[in-house]
Amino acid sequence: MKITDSVALVTGANRGLGAAFARALLERGAAKVYAAARDPETITDPALTPIALDVTDPAAVAAAAEQCGDVTLLINNAGISRGPAADLDGARAEMEVNYFGTLAMSRAFAPVLGRNGGGALVNILSVLSWITFPRVTTYAASKAAAWSLTNALRLELLEQGTQVVGVHAGYIDTDMVAGLTEPKISPETAVAAALDGLESGAYEVLADDVSKQARSGLSAGLDVLYPALAE
């Protein structure tokens, strides 16, 4: 789909990657961008249309779908990480936002997209949809679930003409990974790759070399994906 004249909704749009998506959509000619956040007062750009949204609250999701009935592009960006020491409560919170929140938004807005000609749904995933490590165990599990969901949605919404895009990247330079020293790409780089892929008709976007390497290694043995097993 083309972004020009589209009506977009971005979840988690008050900072980081979500804020970069909202800005880029305006720059690329979107007619309206709904910027969703738990606290809409954190959306300060007057060119955006702020809405209150907690993706884990069914009533809030339903209200957003009712309020934003003109949406043609949904970007499921909202996500959390409870860090390497996440306990069971933290793991459940990650799953609630990263998987169930994405599921709830996708189900609520699929009919909206269908009524408006099909449009597109973009899910922000991760290289950790495909590989995992002890320090990201629970976060990676939630992103793996979201990847599986994305693949199912792509087939489910095919008949109504909705393009479903999964976006994968390694570390993106946002608050979520502020304490890490590993190489990172900028939010703007990730957003540009995602929106370029969307406009080209892609189903999957690999935003950096890390995600490209991981994707190409999925057919290899576990000892290739996880070299420690071969030691």
C-alpha positions in Angstrom: 0.0 0.0 0.0 1.0 3.6 -0.4 1.4 5.8 2.7 0.3 9.0 0.9 -3.2 9.9 2.0 -3.4 6.9 4.3 -4.9 7.1 7.9 -2.5 5.5 10.3 -2.6 4.4 13.9 0.6 3.8 15.8 0.5 2.1 19.2 3.2 3.2 21.8 3.7 6.4 19.8 4.8 8.6 22.6 8.5 7.8 22.4 11.2 5.7 20.8 10.3 3.7 17.7 6.6 4.6 17.9 7.4 8.3 17.9 9.7 7.8 14.9 7.0 6.0 13.0 4.5 8.7 13.7 6.9 11.4 12.4 7.9 9.4 9.3 4.3 8.7 8.4 3.5 12.4 8.4 6.6 13.2 6.4 5.6 10.5 3.8 2.2 12.1 3.3 -0.2 10.3 5.6 -3.5 12.3 5.8 -3.9 11.6 9.5 -1.8 9.8 12.2 -3.4 8.6 15.4 -0.7 8.5 18.0 -1.8 6.1 20.7 -0.4 6.1 24.2 -1.6 5.2 27.7 -1.3 8.9 28.5 -2.3 10.9 25.5 -0.8 14.1 27.0 2.6 12.7 26.3 1.9 13.2 22.5 3.0 16.8 22.0 3.2 17.1 18.2 0.2 19.1 17.1 0.2 17.4 13.7 -0.7 14.1 15.4 -4.1 13.0 16.7 -3.5 11.7 20.2 -5.7 8.9 21.6 -5.6 7.1 25.0 -4.9 3.4 24.6 -3.7 0.6 26.8 -3.5 -2.4 24.4 -4.0 -4.8 27.4 -7.4 -3.3 28.2 -10.2 -4.8 26.0 -12.5 -1.8 26.6 -9.8 0.6 25.5 -9.0 -1.4 22.4 -12.7 -1.5 21.5 -13.1 2.2 22.1 -10.1 2.9 19.8 -11.5 0.8 17.0 -14.8 2.7 17.4 -13.1 6.1 17.5 -10.7 5.5 14.7 -13.0 4.0 12.1 -11.1 5.6 9.2 -7.8 3.8 9.8 -6.2 2.2 6.7 -2.8 1.4 8.3 -2.3 -0.1 11.8 1.2 -0.3 13.2 1.4 -2.5 16.3 4.5 -1.1 17.9 3.7 -1.1 21.6 6.0 -3.5 23.5 7.7 -4.0 26.8 10.7 -5.9 28.2 11.0 -6.7 31.9 14.7 -7.5 31.5 16.9 -10.5 32.0 15.6 -11.2 35.5 12.0 -11.2 34.6 10.0 -13.3 37.0 6.7 -15.0 36.2 4.7 -11.8 36.6 7.2 -10.0 34.3 6.9 -12.8 31.8 3.1 -12.6 31.9 3.3 -8.8 31.4 5.5 -9.1 28.3 3.1 -11.7 26.9 0.1 -9.5 27.7 1.6 -6.5 25.8 3.7 -8.1 23.1 1.4 -10.9 22.1 -2.1 -10.5 23.5 -2.0 -6.7 22.9 -1.0 -7.3 19.3 -3.7 -9.9 18.9 -6.4 -7.7 20.5 -5.5 -4.7 18.3 -5.3 -6.9 15.1 -8.7 -8.4 15.8 -10.4 -5.1 16.6 -9.0 -3.3 13.6 -9.2 -6.1 11.0 -12.9 -5.2 10.2 -12.0 -1.5 10.1 -9.2 -2.2 7.6 -11.5 -4.4 5.6 -14.2 -1.8 5.4 -11.7 0.8 4.2 -10.4 -1.2 1.3 -8.0 -3.7 3.0 -5.1 -1.4 3.9 -2.2 -2.9 5.9 -1.2 -4.1 9.4 2.4 -3.9 10.5 3.6 -5.8 13.5 6.9 -4.8 15.1 8.7 -8.1 15.9 12.4 -8.8 16.6 15.3 -10.9 15.7 14.4 -12.6 18.9 11.3 -14.0 17.2 13.8 -16.6 15.8 16.6 -16.9 18.2 16.9 -16.7 22.0 19.4 -16.4 24.8 19.2 -16.8 28.6 19.1 -13.1 29.3 16.1 -12.5 27.0 14.2 -15.8 27.5 10.8 -14.4 28.3 10.9 -11.4 26.0 12.0 -13.7 23.1 9.1 -16.1 23.8 6.6 -13.2 23.6 8.1 -12.1 20.2 8.1 -15.7 18.9 4.4 -15.9 19.7 3.8 -12.6 17.9 5.7 -13.8 14.9 3.5 -16.9 14.7 0.4 -14.7 15.1 1.7 -12.4 12.3 2.0 -15.4 9.9 -1.5 -16.5 10.8 -3.0 -13.0 10.3 -1.4 -12.7 6.9 -3.3 -15.7 5.7 -6.5 -14.9 7.6 -6.7 -11.3 6.2 -5.6 -12.2 2.7 -9.2 -12.5 1.3 -10.1 -8.9 2.5 -6.9 -7.5 0.8 -5.0 -6.6 4.0 -1.3 -6.6 3.7 0.3 -8.0 6.9 4.0 -7.1 7.4 6.3 -8.4 10.1 9.3 -6.2 10.9 12.4 -7.8 12.4 15.5 -6.1 13.8 18.2 -6.6 16.4 19.0 -3.8 18.8 17.3 -0.4 18.0 18.6 2.6 19.9 15.6 3.3 22.2 15.1 3.4 26.0 14.4 -0.3 26.1 18.1 -1.2 25.3 19.7 2.0 26.7 21.9 0.0 29.1 23.4 -2.2 26.4 26.6 -1.6 24.6 26.0 -3.8 21.6 25.8 -2.2 18.1 22.4 -0.6 17.5 20.5 0.9 14.6 18.6 4.2 14.9 14.8 4.2 15.2 14.8 6.2 11.9 16.7 3.5 10.1 14.3 0.8 11.3 11.3 2.9 10.4 12.6 3.7 7.0 13.2 0.0 6.3 9.7 -0.9 7.5 7.9 1.8 5.5 9.9 1.1 2.4 9.0 -2.6 2.7 5.3 -1.7 3.3 5.2 0.4 0.2 6.9 -2.2 -2.0 4.4 -4.9 -1.0 6.7 -6.9 1.3 5.3 -9.4 3.8 8.5 -9.3 5.9 11.1 -6.7 6.6 14.6 -7.4 7.8 15.8 -4.0 9.1 19.4 -4.8 9.8 22.2 -7.3 9.2 21.6 -9.1 12.5 18.0 -10.0 11.5 19.1 -11.0 7.9 21.8 -13.3 9.3 19.4 -14.9 11.8 16.7 -15.4 9.2 19.1 -17.1 6.8 20.3 -19.4 9.6 16.9 -20.8 10.4 17.4 -23.8 8.2 20.7 -24.6 9.8 21.2 -27.0 12.8 20.8 -25.8 16.3 24.6 -25.9 16.8 24.9 -23.2 14.0 22.2 -21.0 15.6 23.7 -21.6 19.1 27.5 -22.2 18.7 27.8 -22.9 22.5 26.1 -26.3 21.8 29.0 -27.3 19.6 31.7 -26.5 22.1 
